[in-house]
Amino acid sequence: MIIMGPVEWLFDFWQFLEFYSDSVINATVRHLTLSFGAILAGIFVAVPLGILIANRAKLARVFLSITSIVQTIPTLAFLALVLPLLGVGVLPALVVLFLYSLLPILRNTYTGIRNIDAAYLEAGLGMGMNSRQLLFMVKLPLALPVIIAGIRLSTVYIISWATLSALIGAGGLGDLILTGIQTYDLNFILAGTIPTAVLALLAGSLINRLELSLTPRGLRTQG
């Protein structure tokens, strides 16, 4: 068994990346498609639902309980459960990742709307705003930092969990990791793991910057 030093190993890994660059790029694009497809679907469902249940305590308990239960199902088991219904490939992976994305976004939307200071709402009503204007001009701007924090959390989770989609033929960076495990090749494992970690960190950082830029100036000053 030949033990390489750090320099030799880095050179070997760099050569590996050069040779398999197309595969790594294609896997990264597929991974991004799966992750952000699920996140966007989660946003379009969870944000309106969170607004809807903000003033309906019974509905809130039902939907938050359901999404919490979904979150507790192990990813491998969840993927196995959808196979008989949806088969293999991108669709079942997107469905599972979408369901996993819901809880942080839904909970933060609900919490953000519920925790708005009543003084702001009274001020809006005093200015003659109707319920629609109150939602879009007062509630959502004030709750937006909390909502985006939920989106950030969900995004980081989904990018990580999307690696398991390779187990049902959906592709992505998980394909490289599985290949590395099957062939005992550390280069393949790292070629899938490192981009996944980098994507999660970049996505979290970008969404954090978006959160700061969309936070009303007055709240930013208070913070």
C-alpha positions in Angstrom: 0.0 0.0 0.0 1.4 3.4 -1.1 0.9 6.3 1.3 0.9 9.6 -0.5 1.9 12.9 1.2 -0.4 15.9 1.1 1.2 17.4 -1.9 1.1 14.2 -3.9 -2.5 13.6 -2.9 -3.6 17.1 -3.9 -1.9 16.7 -7.3 -3.6 13.3 -7.8 -7.0 14.8 -6.8 -6.5 17.7 -9.2 -5.7 15.4 -12.0 -8.8 13.4 -11.1 -10.9 16.6 -11.3 -9.5 17.5 -14.6 -10.3 14.1 -16.1 -13.8 13.9 -14.6 -14.6 17.6 -14.9 -17.6 17.0 -17.1 -19.1 14.5 -14.8 -18.6 16.7 -11.8 -20.2 19.7 -13.6 -23.2 17.7 -14.8 -23.7 16.2 -11.3 -23.5 19.7 -9.8 -26.1 21.1 -12.2 -28.5 18.2 -11.6 -27.9 18.6 -7.8 -28.8 22.3 -8.0 -31.9 21.6 -10.1 -33.1 19.1 -7.6 -32.4 21.3 -4.6 -33.7 24.6 -5.8 -36.6 23.0 -7.6 -37.7 21.6 -4.3 -37.0 24.8 -2.4 -39.0 27.0 -4.9 -41.9 24.6 -4.7 -41.7 24.7 -0.9 -41.7 28.5 -0.9 -44.8 28.7 -3.2 -46.7 26.4 -0.9 -45.4 27.1 2.6 -45.4 30.9 2.6 -49.1 31.3 1.5 -50.0 28.5 3.8 -48.2 30.1 6.7 -50.0 33.4 6.1 -53.3 31.5 5.9 -52.9 29.7 9.3 -51.4 32.7 11.1 -54.7 33.7 12.6 -56.2 30.2 12.7 -54.9 28.3 15.7 -56.5 25.0 14.9 -55.4 24.9 11.3 -51.9 25.9 12.4 -51.7 23.0 14.8 -52.8 20.6 12.1 -50.4 21.7 9.4 -47.4 22.3 11.7 -47.9 18.8 13.2 -48.1 17.2 9.7 -45.0 18.9 8.4 -43.2 18.1 11.7 -44.0 14.4 11.3 -42.7 14.5 7.7 -39.5 16.0 9.0 -39.0 13.0 11.4 -39.1 10.3 8.7 -35.6 9.1 7.8 -34.7 10.2 4.3 -33.8 6.7 3.1 -37.1 5.3 4.4 -39.0 8.2 2.8 -37.4 7.6 -0.6 -38.3 3.9 -0.3 -41.9 4.7 0.5 -42.4 6.8 -2.7 -40.8 4.3 -5.0 -44.0 2.1 -5.5 -46.0 5.2 -6.2 -43.7 7.3 -8.3 -41.0 4.9 -9.5 -37.4 6.0 -9.8 -35.8 9.2 -11.1 -36.1 12.9 -10.6 -39.9 13.1 -9.8 -39.9 11.1 -6.6 -36.7 12.8 -5.4 -38.3 16.2 -6.0 -41.4 15.2 -4.1 -39.5 14.0 -1.1 -37.2 17.0 -1.0 -40.2 19.3 -1.4 -42.0 17.8 1.6 -38.8 18.1 3.6 -38.5 21.8 2.7 -41.9 22.7 4.1 -41.5 22.8 7.9 -38.8 25.5 8.3 -40.5 27.8 5.8 -44.0 27.2 7.1 -43.0 27.5 10.8 -41.1 30.7 10.2 -43.8 32.3 8.1 -46.4 31.5 10.8 -44.1 32.7 13.6 -43.1 35.9 11.7 -46.7 36.9 11.0 -47.9 36.0 14.5 -45.1 37.9 16.3 -45.6 41.3 14.7 -46.1 44.0 17.3 -49.8 44.9 17.5 -48.8 48.6 17.5 -47.8 48.3 13.8 -51.1 46.7 12.9 -53.0 49.3 14.8 -51.1 52.0 13.0 -51.9 50.5 9.6 -55.6 50.2 10.5 -55.5 53.8 11.7 -54.2 54.9 8.3 -57.3 53.2 6.7 -55.6 50.1 5.3 -57.7 47.2 4.4 -56.7 43.6 5.2 -54.9 43.1 1.8 -52.9 46.3 2.2 -52.1 45.5 5.8 -50.7 42.1 4.7 -48.5 43.4 1.9 -47.5 46.7 3.3 -47.1 45.9 7.0 -47.2 42.2 7.9 -45.0 40.7 5.1 -42.3 43.4 5.2 -41.9 43.0 9.0 -42.1 39.2 8.9 -39.7 38.9 5.9 -36.5 38.5 7.8 -38.0 35.6 9.8 -39.4 34.0 6.6 -36.1 34.2 4.8 -34.3 32.7 7.8 -36.6 29.7 7.4 -35.9 29.5 3.6 -32.1 29.7 4.4 -32.4 26.8 6.9 -34.4 24.7 4.5 -32.1 25.4 1.6 -29.0 24.2 3.5 -30.8 21.1 4.6 -32.1 20.2 1.2 -28.8 20.7 -0.6 -27.3 18.2 1.9 -30.2 15.7 1.7 -30.3 15.8 -2.1 -27.2 13.6 -2.2 -29.4 10.7 -1.2 -31.5 11.2 -4.3 -28.8 9.2 -6.2 -30.1 6.1 -4.5 -33.3 6.2 -6.6 -31.6 7.2 -9.9 -32.2 11.0 -9.6 -28.5 11.8 -10.1 -26.7 14.7 -8.6 -23.5 14.8 -6.5 -24.7 11.8 -4.6 -23.9 9.7 -7.7 -20.2 10.5 -7.3 -20.3 9.7 -3.6 -22.0 6.3 -4.3 -19.4 5.5 -7.0 -16.6 6.3 -4.6 -18.1 4.0 -2.0 -18.6 1.2 -4.5 -15.1 1.5 -5.9 -13.3 2.4 -2.7 -12.1 5.6 -4.4 -11.7 8.6 -2.1 -11.4 10.9 -5.0 -15.0 10.2 -6.1 -16.3 10.6 -2.6 -14.6 14.0 -2.2 -15.7 15.1 -5.7 -19.2 14.7 -4.5 -18.8 15.8 -0.9 -16.8 19.0 -1.3 -19.1 20.6 -3.9 -22.1 19.7 -1.8 -20.6 21.4 1.3 -19.6 24.5 -0.8 -23.0 24.8 -2.4 -24.7 24.7 1.0 -22.3 27.3 2.5 -22.7 29.6 -0.6 -26.5 29.3 -0.6 -26.7 30.0 3.1 -24.4 33.1 2.7 -26.3 34.5 -0.3 -29.7 34.0 1.4 -28.3 35.7 4.5 -27.2 38.7 2.5 -30.7 38.8 0.9 -32.3 38.7 4.3 -30.2 41.7 5.4 -30.9 43.6 2.3 -34.7 43.0 2.6 -34.9 43.8 6.3 -36.6 47.1 6.8 -34.1 49.8 7.8 -35.7 50.5 11.1 -35.6 46.9 12.2 -32.0 46.6 10.9 -31.1 49.6 13.1 -32.8 48.1 16.1 -30.9 44.8 15.5 
